[in-house]
């Protein structure tokens, strides 16, 4: 029986990479791998389509993050950090 899926689940980069590695081994079907991670099969397909992007991001920023988006204004972010360290 298929597990109940949450409406929206964010995986960390390390979980995405683990799913990609499982799919590349070719031992299980993608639908079985998706069930193991409690995600929809098309979500796993998105991971496989964006494999290069996910792996490069994981190497550059770390695997524990769930999002890859940076600050909207990096200079403002740096200034706020400097200000915060002064206080």
Gaussian input, Z-matrix of N, CA and C with variables (Angstrom, degrees):
# hf/3-21g

backbone

0 1
 N
 C     1     B1
 C     2     B2     1     A1
 N     3     B3     2     A2     1     D1
 C     4     B4     3     A3     2     D2
 C     5     B5     4     A4     3     D3
 N     6     B6     5     A5     4     D4
 C     7     B7     6     A6     5     D5
 C     8     B8     7     A7     6     D6
 N     9     B9     8     A8     7     D7
 C    10    B10     9     A9     8     D8
 C    11    B11    10    A10     9     D9
 N    12    B12    11    A11    10    D10
 C    13    B13    12    A12    11    D11
 C    14    B14    13    A13    12    D12
 N    15    B15    14    A14    13    D13
 C    16    B16    15    A15    14    D14
 C    17    B17    16    A16    15    D15
 N    18    B18    17    A17    16    D16
 C    19    B19    18    A18    17    D17
 C    20    B20    19    A19    18    D18
 N    21    B21    20    A20    19    D19
 C    22    B22    21    A21    20    D20
 C    23    B23    22    A22    21    D21
 N    24    B24    23    A23    22    D22
 C    25    B25    24    A24    23    D23
 C    26    B26    25    A25    24    D24
 N    27    B27    26    A26    25    D25
 C    28    B28    27    A27    26    D26
 C    29    B29    28    A28    27    D27
 N    30    B30    29    A29    28    D28
 C    31    B31    30    A30    29    D29
 C    32    B32    31    A31    30    D30
 N    33    B33    32    A32    31    D31
 C    34    B34    33    A33    32    D32
 C    35    B35    34    A34    33    D33
 N    36    B36    35    A35    34    D34
 C    37    B37    36    A36    35    D35
 C    38    B38    37    A37    36    D36
 N    39    B39    38    A38    37    D37
 C    40    B40    39    A39    38    D38
 C    41    B41    40    A40    39    D39
 N    42    B42    41    A41    40    D40
 C    43    B43    42    A42    41    D41
 C    44    B44    43    A43    42    D42
 N    45    B45    44    A44    43    D43
 C    46    B46    45    A45    44    D44
 C    47    B47    46    A46    45    D45
 N    48    B48    47    A47    46    D46
 C    49    B49    48    A48    47    D47
 C    50    B50    49    A49    48    D48
 N    51    B51    50    A50    49    D49
 C    52    B52    51    A51    50    D50
 C    53    B53    52    A52    51    D51
 N    54    B54    53    A53    52    D52
 C    55    B55    54    A54    53    D53
 C    56    B56    55    A55    54    D54
 N    57    B57    56    A56    55    D55
 C    58    B58    57    A57    56    D56
 C    59    B59    58    A58    57    D57
 N    60    B60    59    A59    58    D58
 C    61    B61    60    A60    59    D59
 C    62    B62    61    A61    60    D60
 N    63    B63    62    A62    61    D61
 C    64    B64    63    A63    62    D62
 C    65    B65    64    A64    63    D63
 N    66    B66    65    A65    64    D64
 C    67    B67    66    A66    65    D65
 C    68    B68    67    A67    66    D66
 N    69    B69    68    A68    67    D67
 C    70    B70    69    A69    68    D68
 C    71    B71    70    A70    69    D69
 N    72    B72    71    A71    70    D70
 C    73    B73    72    A72    71    D71
 C    74    B74    73    A73    72    D72
 N    75    B75    74    A74    73    D73
 C    76    B76    75    A75    74    D74
 C    77    B77    76    A76    75    D75
 N    78    B78    77    A77    76    D76
 C    79    B79    78    A78    77    D77
 C    80    B80    79    A79    78    D78
 N    81    B81    80    A80    79    D79
 C    82    B82    81    A81    80    D80
 C    83    B83    82    A82    81    D81
 N    84    B84    83    A83    82    D82
 C    85    B85    84    A84    83    D83
 C    86    B86    85    A85    84    D84
 N    87    B87    86    A86    85    D85
 C    88    B88    87    A87    86    D86
 C    89    B89    88    A88    87    D87
 N    90    B90    89    A89    88    D88
 C    91    B91    90    A90    89    D89
 C    92    B92    91    A91    90    D90
 N    93    B93    92    A92    91    D91
 C    94    B94    93    A93    92    D92
 C    95    B95    94    A94    93    D93
 N    96    B96    95    A95    94    D94
 C    97    B97    96    A96    95    D95
 C    98    B98    97    A97    96    D96
 N    99    B99    98    A98    97    D97
 C   100   B100    99    A99    98    D98
 C   101   B101   100   A100    99    D99
 N   102   B102   101   A101   100   D100
 C   103   B103   102   A102   101   D101
 C   104   B104   103   A103   102   D102
 N   105   B105   104   A104   103   D103
 C   106   B106   105   A105   104   D104
 C   107   B107   106   A106   105   D105
 N   108   B108   107   A107   106   D106
 C   109   B109   108   A108   107   D107
 C   110   B110   109   A109   108   D108
 N   111   B111   110   A110   109   D109
 C   112   B112   111   A111   110   D110
 C   113   B113   112   A112   111   D111
 N   114   B114   113   A113   112   D112
 C   115   B115   114   A114   113   D113
 C   116   B116   115   A115   114   D114
 N   117   B117   116   A116   115   D115
 C   118   B118   117   A117   116   D116
 C   119   B119   118   A118   117   D117
 N   120   B120   119   A119   118   D118
 C   121   B121   120   A120   119   D119
 C   122   B122   121   A121   120   D120
 N   123   B123   122   A122   121   D121
 C   124   B124   123   A123   122   D122
 C   125   B125   124   A124   123   D123
 N   126   B126   125   A125   124   D124
 C   127   B127   126   A126   125   D125
 C   128   B128   127   A127   126   D126
 N   129   B129   128   A128   127   D127
 C   130   B130   129   A129   128   D128
 C   131   B131   130   A130   129   D129
 N   132   B132   131   A131   130   D130
 C   133   B133   132   A132   131   D131
 C   134   B134   133   A133   132   D132
 N   135   B135   134   A134   133   D133
 C   136   B136   135   A135   134   D134
 C   137   B137   136   A136   135   D135
 N   138   B138   137   A137   136   D136
 C   139   B139   138   A138   137   D137
 C   140   B140   139   A139   138   D138
 N   141   B141   140   A140   139   D139
 C   142   B142   141   A141   140   D140
 C   143   B143   142   A142   141   D141
 N   144   B144   143   A143   142   D142
 C   145   B145   144   A144   143   D143
 C   146   B146   145   A145   144   D144
 N   147   B147   146   A146   145   D145
 C   148   B148   147   A147   146   D146
 C   149   B149   148   A148   147   D147
 N   150   B150   149   A149   148   D148
 C   151   B151   150   A150   149   D149
 C   152   B152   151   A151   150   D150
 N   153   B153   152   A152   151   D151
 C   154   B154   153   A153   152   D152
 C   155   B155   154   A154   153   D153
 N   156   B156   155   A155   154   D154
 C   157   B157   156   A156   155   D155
 C   158   B158   157   A157   156   D156
 N   159   B159   158   A158   157   D157
 C   160   B160   159   A159   158   D158
 C   161   B161   160   A160   159   D159
 N   162   B162   161   A161   160   D160
 C   163   B163   162   A162   161   D161
 C   164   B164   163   A163   162   D162
 N   165   B165   164   A164   163   D163
 C   166   B166   165   A165   164   D164
 C   167   B167   166   A166   165   D165
 N   168   B168   167   A167   166   D166
 C   169   B169   168   A168   167   D167
 C   170   B170   169   A169   168   D168
 N   171   B171   170   A170   169   D169
 C   172   B172   171   A171   170   D170
 C   173   B173   172   A172   171   D171
 N   174   B174   173   A173   172   D172
 C   175   B175   174   A174   173   D173
 C   176   B176   175   A175   174   D174
 N   177   B177   176   A176   175   D175
 C   178   B178   177   A177   176   D176
 C   179   B179   178   A178   177   D177
 N   180   B180   179   A179   178   D178
 C   181   B181   180   A180   179   D179
 C   182   B182   181   A181   180   D180
 N   183   B183   182   A182   181   D181
 C   184   B184   183   A183   182   D182
 C   185   B185   184   A184   183   D183
 N   186   B186   185   A185   184   D184
 C   187   B187   186   A186   185   D185
 C   188   B188   187   A187   186   D186
 N   189   B189   188   A188   187   D187
 C   190   B190   189   A189   188   D188
 C   191   B191   190   A190   189   D189
 N   192   B192   191   A191   190   D190
 C   193   B193   192   A192   191   D191
 C   194   B194   193   A193   192   D192
 N   195   B195   194   A194   193   D193
 C   196   B196   195   A195   194   D194
 C   197   B197   196   A196   195   D195
 N   198   B198   197   A197   196   D196
 C   199   B199   198   A198   197   D197
 C   200   B200   199   A199   198   D198
 N   201   B201   200   A200   199   D199
 C   202   B202   201   A201   200   D200
 C   203   B203   202   A202   201   D201
 N   204   B204   203   A203   202   D202
 C   205   B205   204   A204   203   D203
 C   206   B206   205   A205   204   D204
 N   207   B207   206   A206   205   D205
 C   208   B208   207   A207   206   D206
 C   209   B209   208   A208   207   D207
 N   210   B210   209   A209   208   D208
 C   211   B211   210   A210   209   D209
 C   212   B212   211   A211   210   D210
 N   213   B213   212   A212   211   D211
 C   214   B214   213   A213   212   D212
 C   215   B215   214   A214   213   D213
 N   216   B216   215   A215   214   D214
 C   217   B217   216   A216   215   D215
 C   218   B218   217   A217   216   D216
 N   219   B219   218   A218   217   D217
 C   220   B220   219   A219   218   D218
 C   221   B221   220   A220   219   D219
 N   222   B222   221   A221   220   D220
 C   223   B223   222   A222   221   D221
 C   224   B224   223   A223   222   D222
 N   225   B225   224   A224   223   D223
 C   226   B226   225   A225   224   D224
 C   227   B227   226   A226   225   D225
 N   228   B228   227   A227   226   D226
 C   229   B229   228   A228   227   D227
 C   230   B230   229   A229   228   D228
 N   231   B231   230   A230   229   D229
 C   232   B232   231   A231   230   D230
 C   233   B233   232   A232   231   D231
 N   234   B234   233   A233   232   D232
 C   235   B235   234   A234   233   D233
 C   236   B236   235   A235   234   D234
 N   237   B237   236   A236   235   D235
 C   238   B238   237   A237   236   D236
 C   239   B239   238   A238   237   D237
 N   240   B240   239   A239   238   D238
 C   241   B241   240   A240   239   D239
 C   242   B242   241   A241   240   D240
 N   243   B243   242   A242   241   D241
 C   244   B244   243   A243   242   D242
 C   245   B245   244   A244   243   D243
 N   246   B246   245   A245   244   D244
 C   247   B247   246   A246   245   D245
 C   248   B248   247   A247   246   D246
 N   249   B249   248   A248   247   D247
 C   250   B250   249   A249   248   D248
 C   251   B251   250   A250   249   D249
 N   252   B252   251   A251   250   D250
 C   253   B253   252   A252   251   D251
 C   254   B254   253   A253   252   D252
 N   255   B255   254   A254   253   D253
 C   256   B256   255   A255   254   D254
 C   257   B257   256   A256   255   D255
 N   258   B258   257   A257   256   D256
 C   259   B259   258   A258   257   D257
 C   260   B260   259   A259   258   D258

   B1=1.4462
   B2=1.5148
   B3=1.2839
   B4=1.4577
   B5=1.5257
   B6=1.3445
   B7=1.4671
   B8=1.5244
   B9=1.3175
   B10=1.4615
   B11=1.5222
   B12=1.3277
   B13=1.4526
   B14=1.5168
   B15=1.3070
   B16=1.4521
   B17=1.5191
   B18=1.3128
   B19=1.4488
   B20=1.5228
   B21=1.3287
   B22=1.4631
   B23=1.5087
   B24=1.3275
   B25=1.4547
   B26=1.5179
   B27=1.3257
   B28=1.4558
   B29=1.5203
   B30=1.3064
   B31=1.4562
   B32=1.5159
   B33=1.3225
   B34=1.4535
   B35=1.5229
   B36=1.3167
   B37=1.4669
   B38=1.5263
   B39=1.3353
   B40=1.4625
   B41=1.5299
   B42=1.3388
   B43=1.4612
   B44=1.5259
   B45=1.3333
   B46=1.4607
   B47=1.5252
   B48=1.3216
   B49=1.4621
   B50=1.5285
   B51=1.3447
   B52=1.4676
   B53=1.5291
   B54=1.3255
   B55=1.4652
   B56=1.5173
   B57=1.3177
   B58=1.4710
   B59=1.5244
   B60=1.3337
   B61=1.4646
   B62=1.5249
   B63=1.3379
   B64=1.4674
   B65=1.5239
   B66=1.3275
   B67=1.4653
   B68=1.5299
   B69=1.3300
   B70=1.4631
   B71=1.5276
   B72=1.3367
   B73=1.4701
   B74=1.5184
   B75=1.3397
   B76=1.4529
   B77=1.5122
   B78=1.3373
   B79=1.4560
   B80=1.5233
   B81=1.3375
   B82=1.4591
   B83=1.5251
   B84=1.3255
   B85=1.4611
   B86=1.5224
   B87=1.3146
   B88=1.4672
   B89=1.5260
   B90=1.3160
   B91=1.4669
   B92=1.5262
   B93=1.3320
   B94=1.4647
   B95=1.5255
   B96=1.3106
   B97=1.4674
   B98=1.5224
   B99=1.3228
   B100=1.4586
   B101=1.5281
   B102=1.3190
   B103=1.4585
   B104=1.5204
   B105=1.3283
   B106=1.4667
   B107=1.5295
   B108=1.3222
   B109=1.4625
   B110=1.5282
   B111=1.3219
   B112=1.4700
   B113=1.5366
   B114=1.3226
   B115=1.4582
   B116=1.5228
   B117=1.3055
   B118=1.4595
   B119=1.5264
   B120=1.3323
   B121=1.4660
   B122=1.5291
   B123=1.3376
   B124=1.4631
   B125=1.5362
   B126=1.3353
   B127=1.4597
   B128=1.5203
   B129=1.3218
   B130=1.4609
   B131=1.5203
   B132=1.3135
   B133=1.4692
   B134=1.5243
   B135=1.3374
   B136=1.4636
   B137=1.5272
   B138=1.3432
   B139=1.4679
   B140=1.5252
   B141=1.3231
   B142=1.4631
   B143=1.5237
   B144=1.3268
   B145=1.4605
   B146=1.5247
   B147=1.3272
   B148=1.4693
   B149=1.5247
   B150=1.3181
   B151=1.4686
   B152=1.5267
   B153=1.3152
   B154=1.4668
   B155=1.5259
   B156=1.2999
   B157=1.4610
   B158=1.5273
   B159=1.3267
   B160=1.4660
   B161=1.5235
   B162=1.3195
   B163=1.4620
   B164=1.5226
   B165=1.3316
   B166=1.4627
   B167=1.5186
   B168=1.3116
   B169=1.4588
   B170=1.5133
   B171=1.3207
   B172=1.4600
   B173=1.5133
   B174=1.3248
   B175=1.4654
   B176=1.5204
   B177=1.3337
   B178=1.4577
   B179=1.5209
   B180=1.3412
   B181=1.4710
   B182=1.5096
   B183=1.3003
   B184=1.4570
   B185=1.5161
   B186=1.3161
   B187=1.4542
   B188=1.5150
   B189=1.3191
   B190=1.4568
   B191=1.5214
   B192=1.2993
   B193=1.4690
   B194=1.5154
   B195=1.3259
   B196=1.4575
   B197=1.5236
   B198=1.3204
   B199=1.4569
   B200=1.5178
   B201=1.3125
   B202=1.4629
   B203=1.5150
   B204=1.3077
   B205=1.4579
   B206=1.5236
   B207=1.3096
   B208=1.4523
   B209=1.5176
   B210=1.3252
   B211=1.4624
   B212=1.5257
   B213=1.3300
   B214=1.4659
   B215=1.5282
   B216=1.3201
   B217=1.4613
   B218=1.5299
   B219=1.3241
   B220=1.4616
   B221=1.5337
   B222=1.3315
   B223=1.4668
   B224=1.5255
   B225=1.3189
   B226=1.4616
   B227=1.5272
   B228=1.3047
   B229=1.4556
   B230=1.5291
   B231=1.3318
   B232=1.4619
   B233=1.5260
   B234=1.3177
   B235=1.4671
   B236=1.5221
   B237=1.3081
   B238=1.4688
   B239=1.5312
   B240=1.3165
   B241=1.4540
   B242=1.5225
   B243=1.3429
   B244=1.4750
   B245=1.5234
   B246=1.3324
   B247=1.4480
   B248=1.5203
   B249=1.3162
   B250=1.4552
   B251=1.5252
   B252=1.3310
   B253=1.4603
   B254=1.5244
   B255=1.3239
   B256=1.4765
   B257=1.5248
   B258=1.2996
   B259=1.4690
   B260=1.4809
   A1=109.60
   A2=116.70
   A3=122.80
   A4=110.62
   A5=118.74
   A6=120.37
   A7=111.65
   A8=114.60
   A9=120.21
   A10=108.45
   A11=116.67
   A12=121.61
   A13=110.33
   A14=116.31
   A15=120.79
   A16=108.85
   A17=116.20
   A18=118.49
   A19=111.39
   A20=116.64
   A21=120.18
   A22=108.19
   A23=117.45
   A24=121.33
   A25=108.66
   A26=116.26
   A27=121.10
   A28=108.83
   A29=115.55
   A30=120.47
   A31=109.51
   A32=116.23
   A33=119.58
   A34=108.37
   A35=115.52
   A36=119.33
   A37=110.80
   A38=117.82
   A39=119.67
   A40=110.88
   A41=117.86
   A42=120.70
   A43=110.52
   A44=116.88
   A45=120.37
   A46=110.22
   A47=116.74
   A48=121.14
   A49=110.23
   A50=116.71
   A51=119.87
   A52=110.59
   A53=117.01
   A54=120.55
   A55=112.17
   A56=116.23
   A57=121.07
   A58=110.19
   A59=116.73
   A60=120.78
   A61=111.49
   A62=117.27
   A63=120.77
   A64=110.69
   A65=116.34
   A66=120.25
   A67=111.10
   A68=117.12
   A69=120.21
   A70=112.04
   A71=117.44
   A72=119.78
   A73=110.77
   A74=115.53
   A75=119.92
   A76=115.02
   A77=118.39
   A78=121.25
   A79=111.03
   A80=116.57
   A81=121.77
   A82=110.04
   A83=115.14
   A84=120.16
   A85=108.54
   A86=116.07
   A87=120.05
   A88=111.36
   A89=117.59
   A90=119.65
   A91=111.35
   A92=117.79
   A93=121.31
   A94=110.97
   A95=116.29
   A96=120.54
   A97=109.65
   A98=116.71
   A99=120.93
   A100=110.57
   A101=117.94
   A102=120.79
   A103=111.01
   A104=117.30
   A105=120.77
   A106=111.44
   A107=116.63
   A108=121.35
   A109=112.59
   A110=117.40
   A111=125.20
   A112=110.11
   A113=114.43
   A114=121.99
   A115=107.82
   A116=116.40
   A117=120.50
   A118=110.00
   A119=117.67
   A120=120.34
   A121=113.71
   A122=117.72
   A123=118.44
   A124=111.12
   A125=117.69
   A126=120.41
   A127=109.70
   A128=116.65
   A129=120.25
   A130=110.34
   A131=117.41
   A132=120.79
   A133=110.89
   A134=117.27
   A135=120.74
   A136=110.59
   A137=116.48
   A138=119.97
   A139=110.13
   A140=116.60
   A141=120.34
   A142=111.30
   A143=117.37
   A144=120.21
   A145=110.60
   A146=116.62
   A147=122.23
   A148=112.67
   A149=117.62
   A150=121.92
   A151=112.20
   A152=117.71
   A153=120.27
   A154=111.31
   A155=116.69
   A156=121.08
   A157=110.93
   A158=117.34
   A159=121.51
   A160=110.36
   A161=117.75
   A162=120.65
   A163=111.88
   A164=117.47
   A165=120.34
   A166=111.38
   A167=116.92
   A168=120.89
   A169=110.32
   A170=116.79
   A171=120.66
   A172=111.97
   A173=116.71
   A174=120.20
   A175=112.07
   A176=117.73
   A177=120.37
   A178=113.92
   A179=118.52
   A180=118.97
   A181=113.57
   A182=119.64
   A183=121.97
   A184=111.38
   A185=115.87
   A186=120.62
   A187=114.46
   A188=118.95
   A189=120.12
   A190=113.23
   A191=117.89
   A192=120.89
   A193=110.62
   A194=114.86
   A195=120.26
   A196=111.38
   A197=117.38
   A198=120.39
   A199=109.71
   A200=115.38
   A201=119.74
   A202=111.71
   A203=116.19
   A204=120.11
   A205=110.12
   A206=116.69
   A207=122.88
   A208=110.75
   A209=116.87
   A210=119.35
   A211=111.25
   A212=115.22
   A213=120.29
   A214=110.30
   A215=116.27
   A216=121.90
   A217=108.68
   A218=117.87
   A219=120.35
   A220=113.44
   A221=117.45
   A222=119.44
   A223=110.68
   A224=116.93
   A225=120.70
   A226=109.38
   A227=116.36
   A228=120.74
   A229=111.13
   A230=117.11
   A231=121.17
   A232=111.33
   A233=117.00
   A234=121.05
   A235=111.51
   A236=117.12
   A237=120.19
   A238=110.00
   A239=117.54
   A240=120.97
   A241=111.50
   A242=117.10
   A243=121.19
   A244=109.86
   A245=116.79
   A246=121.26
   A247=111.49
   A248=115.89
   A249=120.78
   A250=110.91
   A251=117.35
   A252=120.48
   A253=112.50
   A254=116.81
   A255=120.30
   A256=110.85
   A257=117.22
   A258=121.74
   A259=109.48
   D1=139.07
   D2=-177.35
   D3=-75.94
   D4=134.48
   D5=179.39
   D6=-68.54
   D7=154.10
   D8=178.51
   D9=-72.30
   D10=130.45
   D11=-177.82
   D12=-96.09
   D13=141.16
   D14=173.88
   D15=-70.62
   D16=161.97
   D17=-179.05
   D18=-66.73
   D19=-34.23
   D20=179.31
   D21=-152.11
   D22=127.91
   D23=-179.29
   D24=-131.03
   D25=126.11
   D26=177.43
   D27=-98.58
   D28=125.16
   D29=176.85
   D30=-99.01
   D31=148.37
   D32=174.33
   D33=-73.69
   D34=165.68
   D35=179.21
   D36=-62.16
   D37=-35.22
   D38=179.89
   D39=-66.45
   D40=-35.29
   D41=176.93
   D42=-69.38
   D43=-38.42
   D44=177.27
   D45=-64.20
   D46=-42.81
   D47=179.99
   D48=-64.76
   D49=-38.70
   D50=177.56
   D51=-62.93
   D52=-40.74
   D53=177.07
   D54=-64.06
   D55=-40.79
   D56=177.87
   D57=-63.27
   D58=-44.22
   D59=179.67
   D60=-62.73
   D61=-40.89
   D62=177.43
   D63=-61.54
   D64=-42.89
   D65=-178.74
   D66=-67.38
   D67=-36.27
   D68=-179.20
   D69=-71.53
   D70=-25.63
   D71=176.52
   D72=-64.32
   D73=-35.44
   D74=177.71
   D75=79.18
   D76=12.15
   D77=-178.88
   D78=-77.83
   D79=-40.03
   D80=-178.47
   D81=-110.88
   D82=160.87
   D83=172.95
   D84=-74.88
   D85=156.59
   D86=179.22
   D87=-61.80
   D88=-34.53
   D89=179.18
   D90=-66.34
   D91=-35.02
   D92=177.50
   D93=-69.63
   D94=-38.97
   D95=177.57
   D96=-65.13
   D97=-41.78
   D98=178.64
   D99=-61.71
   D100=-39.70
   D101=177.50
   D102=-64.21
   D103=-38.34
   D104=178.69
   D105=-61.45
   D106=-37.95
   D107=-179.12
   D108=-91.97
   D109=-0.23
   D110=-179.73
   D111=55.74
   D112=52.05
   D113=175.12
   D114=-132.63
   D115=166.51
   D116=177.01
   D117=-76.87
   D118=149.95
   D119=179.20
   D120=-58.78
   D121=-33.56
   D122=-179.68
   D123=-71.05
   D124=-24.37
   D125=174.57
   D126=-67.65
   D127=-42.22
   D128=176.13
   D129=-63.20
   D130=-38.23
   D131=176.91
   D132=-61.71
   D133=-38.52
   D134=176.43
   D135=-62.43
   D136=-39.95
   D137=177.25
   D138=-61.66
   D139=-42.26
   D140=-177.83
   D141=-69.19
   D142=-34.20
   D143=177.05
   D144=-67.32
   D145=-38.28
   D146=-177.39
   D147=-100.39
   D148=30.47
   D149=-176.30
   D150=-56.37
   D151=-48.23
   D152=-177.88
   D153=-60.56
   D154=-44.57
   D155=-179.66
   D156=-63.14
   D157=-43.76
   D158=-179.02
   D159=-65.09
   D160=-44.91
   D161=-178.89
   D162=-66.48
   D163=-41.68
   D164=178.90
   D165=-65.81
   D166=-40.34
   D167=179.15
   D168=-66.61
   D169=-41.21
   D170=178.74
   D171=-61.44
   D172=-37.08
   D173=179.57
   D174=-73.03
   D175=-32.10
   D176=-174.26
   D177=-86.91
   D178=-36.05
   D179=-175.18
   D180=-115.82
   D181=-6.52
   D182=-178.94
   D183=105.03
   D184=159.74
   D185=-173.03
   D186=-96.87
   D187=-4.59
   D188=-175.67
   D189=-88.52
   D190=-8.01
   D191=-178.83
   D192=-81.27
   D193=152.57
   D194=177.20
   D195=-100.60
   D196=-24.55
   D197=179.50
   D198=-118.55
   D199=155.51
   D200=-179.18
   D201=-111.89
   D202=-1.63
   D203=-176.57
   D204=-75.33
   D205=136.73
   D206=177.17
   D207=-93.39
   D208=-174.05
   D209=179.58
   D210=-68.86
   D211=152.93
   D212=-179.42
   D213=-70.39
   D214=-39.15
   D215=177.96
   D216=-125.26
   D217=95.15
   D218=-175.52
   D219=-60.94
   D220=-35.35
   D221=-179.23
   D222=-66.83
   D223=-40.94
   D224=177.60
   D225=-63.86
   D226=-40.77
   D227=179.20
   D228=-61.60
   D229=-42.72
   D230=177.79
   D231=-63.41
   D232=-42.92
   D233=179.68
   D234=-64.24
   D235=-41.59
   D236=178.29
   D237=-64.73
   D238=-38.74
   D239=177.22
   D240=-63.09
   D241=-44.08
   D242=176.92
   D243=-60.51
   D244=-45.35
   D245=179.89
   D246=-62.30
   D247=-41.15
   D248=-179.23
   D249=-65.36
   D250=-38.57
   D251=178.65
   D252=-69.60
   D253=-27.85
   D254=178.85
   D255=-71.65
   D256=-34.18
   D257=-176.05
   D258=-79.38

